[in-house]
Amino acid sequence: MFLAVLGLCVVQVDLLYRVGEPYPALLMPGFRGSGGAQGGYAISDRAEAIFVLRDGGTARFTMPELFAQFPISHYGDLQTHLAPYDEQAPIDRSGLRYRVFPGLHAGKLDRAQPTNRESLRQWMKQRASELLPEAEVERLEVVWYRDTHHFLSGTRQSEPTGSFTLDLQEPQS
């Protein structure tokens, strides 16, 4: 029995490095890396949600403000639906894991599908009405930044790395 459990642990470690951490794992997290800190600075990515109003004004929100109704542990997954992407890029579903689990990562891979896009539009339209009850919102623009935090000077440099735009108007028939 001991050898069987030991053998399963070896298989799990192999899967961990080839496929990613299985759930549930019998391992402690790897805690790889230094959290982005190196040479006196740290690098992080962040996004800012900008609702563009019909009158030309804008209203800016952080991701925690935008996703306030969800637990913070979900923000990373939710943000992936607002990340820049190429709608024309082919979707790669090759490999054993997609044959075994055909819907794996479907929400991320199929973001440009009309039903997914419409679902996101409806949710953002509702969220905009909650955050800005008196405003007429035309679209959502999410701007992504790479921030460099300098420890010694206490400053932050931000560089835009991409954007995602979602029209919140009703589709024309």
Legacy VTK file of the C-alpha trace (Angstrom):
# vtk DataFile Version 3.0
C-alpha trace
ASCII
DATASET POLYDATA
POINTS 173 float
0.000 0.000 0.000
2.831 2.366 0.882
4.451 1.784 -2.511
1.138 2.416 -4.294
0.690 5.782 -2.550
4.322 6.675 -3.243
3.812 5.757 -6.900
0.706 7.963 -7.126
2.658 10.872 -5.637
5.358 10.464 -8.290
2.693 10.449 -11.021
1.119 13.581 -9.506
4.449 15.432 -9.442
4.984 14.506 -13.097
1.492 15.820 -13.969
2.152 18.971 -11.973
5.129 19.910 -14.109
3.656 18.828 -17.469
0.000 19.884 -17.180
-0.372 22.113 -14.142
-1.466 21.582 -10.579
-4.258 19.023 -10.352
-7.090 19.501 -7.929
-7.100 18.387 -5.216
-3.340 18.274 -4.837
-1.424 16.313 -2.254
1.354 18.894 -2.446
1.977 22.238 -0.835
2.130 25.127 -3.328
5.486 25.545 -5.011
5.853 29.253 -4.063
8.155 29.637 -7.048
9.757 32.965 -7.803
10.080 36.079 -5.759
6.655 37.583 -6.304
7.958 39.843 -9.053
10.470 41.602 -6.777
14.011 41.841 -8.085
16.779 44.403 -8.195
15.021 46.997 -6.041
11.739 46.963 -7.913
8.648 44.839 -8.433
6.535 44.455 -11.552
2.794 43.925 -11.497
-0.057 44.042 -13.979
-3.320 45.850 -13.336
-6.396 46.899 -15.228
-8.623 49.934 -15.022
-12.280 49.889 -16.136
-13.433 53.063 -17.862
-17.108 53.535 -18.622
-17.540 55.998 -21.485
-20.735 57.998 -21.093
-23.058 59.234 -23.822
-22.258 62.871 -22.918
-18.545 62.228 -23.546
-17.562 61.916 -19.892
-15.874 58.933 -18.316
-16.073 57.089 -15.018
-13.048 55.075 -13.874
-13.102 52.038 -11.601
-10.499 49.637 -10.295
-11.074 45.912 -10.726
-11.952 45.516 -7.004
-14.598 48.232 -7.425
-15.945 46.651 -10.608
-16.059 43.140 -9.127
-17.022 44.163 -5.567
-19.914 41.690 -5.411
-17.543 38.729 -5.886
-14.951 37.288 -3.489
-11.468 38.660 -4.135
-10.259 35.142 -4.933
-12.322 35.284 -8.165
-10.870 38.549 -9.511
-8.058 36.881 -11.467
-10.430 34.638 -13.411
-12.954 37.418 -13.947
-10.281 39.788 -15.262
-9.251 37.306 -17.959
-12.575 37.998 -19.684
-11.570 41.658 -19.977
-8.016 41.094 -21.216
-6.990 42.137 -24.739
-7.252 39.379 -27.328
-7.226 38.849 -31.049
-10.697 37.809 -32.233
-9.199 36.363 -35.417
-6.604 34.201 -33.680
-7.241 30.476 -34.042
-8.357 28.612 -30.933
-5.965 25.771 -30.121
-7.727 22.830 -28.514
-5.171 20.197 -29.382
-3.877 17.677 -26.930
-5.199 14.955 -24.703
-6.638 17.272 -22.060
-9.066 18.834 -24.580
-10.098 15.405 -25.874
-10.805 14.236 -22.334
-12.326 17.551 -21.202
-13.709 19.256 -24.347
-15.083 22.222 -22.382
-11.819 22.948 -20.560
-11.097 26.708 -20.600
-14.105 27.236 -22.897
-14.997 30.540 -21.238
-11.520 31.915 -21.908
-10.973 30.361 -25.331
-14.426 31.170 -26.712
-14.581 34.785 -25.528
-15.340 36.099 -29.020
-18.345 33.808 -29.527
-21.554 35.854 -29.884
-23.293 34.211 -26.903
-20.315 34.817 -24.595
-19.868 38.373 -25.821
-23.596 39.092 -25.328
-23.540 37.615 -21.819
-20.581 39.814 -20.895
-22.289 42.857 -22.451
-25.472 42.257 -20.460
-23.583 41.803 -17.191
-21.449 44.914 -17.735
-24.499 46.931 -18.696
-26.190 45.881 -15.448
-23.027 46.601 -13.446
-22.718 50.038 -15.071
-26.296 50.844 -14.044
-25.462 49.847 -10.455
-22.270 51.918 -10.335
-23.614 54.859 -12.343
-27.403 54.858 -11.860
-28.032 58.249 -13.466
-25.628 57.909 -16.406
-26.143 56.636 -19.937
-23.150 54.401 -20.607
-22.084 53.735 -24.201
-19.141 51.387 -23.773
-16.596 49.894 -21.427
-12.893 50.312 -22.069
-10.500 48.255 -19.970
-6.919 49.505 -20.102
-4.169 47.160 -18.929
-0.955 48.488 -17.396
2.379 47.038 -16.380
3.475 48.838 -13.222
7.047 49.015 -12.003
7.254 49.792 -8.279
10.642 51.192 -7.205
11.295 50.328 -3.557
13.966 52.906 -2.789
12.250 55.939 -4.286
8.700 54.785 -3.509
7.571 55.623 -7.037
5.542 53.740 -9.600
5.909 53.823 -13.356
2.940 52.653 -15.431
3.068 51.548 -19.026
-0.112 50.680 -20.971
0.113 47.160 -22.394
-3.253 46.753 -24.110
-6.957 47.423 -23.998
-10.312 45.747 -24.391
-13.454 47.556 -25.544
-17.024 46.368 -25.130
-19.947 48.237 -26.670
-22.794 48.346 -24.119
-25.450 49.601 -26.546
-28.220 47.272 -27.707
-27.163 45.428 -30.874
-28.751 46.711 -34.075
-31.077 44.219 -35.744
LINES 1 174
173 0 1 2 3 4 5 6 7 8 9 10 11 12 13 14 15 16 17 18 19 20 21 22 23 24 25 26 27 28 29 30 31 32 33 34 35 36 37 38 39 40 41 42 43 44 45 46 47 48 49 50 51 52 53 54 55 56 57 58 59 60 61 62 63 64 65 66 67 68 69 70 71 72 73 74 75 76 77 78 79 80 81 82 83 84 85 86 87 88 89 90 91 92 93 94 95 96 97 98 99 100 101 102 103 104 105 106 107 108 109 110 111 112 113 114 115 116 117 118 119 120 121 122 123 124 125 126 127 128 129 130 131 132 133 134 135 136 137 138 139 140 141 142 143 144 145 146 147 148 149 150 151 152 153 154 155 156 157 158 159 160 161 162 163 164 165 166 167 168 169 170 171 172
